[in-house]
Amino acid sequence: MLKFEGVNENEFVEYKGKPIVRQGDDIFYGDLSEKYYVYMMIMSDKKSPKGDHNVPGTIMVQLLESATKKPEKQKITNGLAEAFEFAEAWLRANDKD
């Protein structure tokens, strides 16, 4: 689980009201008990602009149906910001189902 100062062990970090859990290079976004959630896999790292640490580079993003874990959509992105834009849009669109 992600560790952030001020976040208890039983709480989740959220983005736009949906939980985020990271385990190594795998990131899960959304509530796994809902119909859909997003799985992201960090495929490569790159140096930060200051060059002092690595940041996620290429990321595979998949919209998964919770019942089957079958990918409904998939996209390869260049960085976390782009990955979360797709993830949030896909979940928002599927909240209407």
Secondary structure, DSSP 4 states (H G I P E B T S, - for coil): ----TT--TTS-EEETTEEEEEETTEEEES-TTSSEEEEEEE--EEE-TTSSSEEE-EEEEEEEETTT--EEEEEEEESHHHHHHHHHHHHHHHTT-
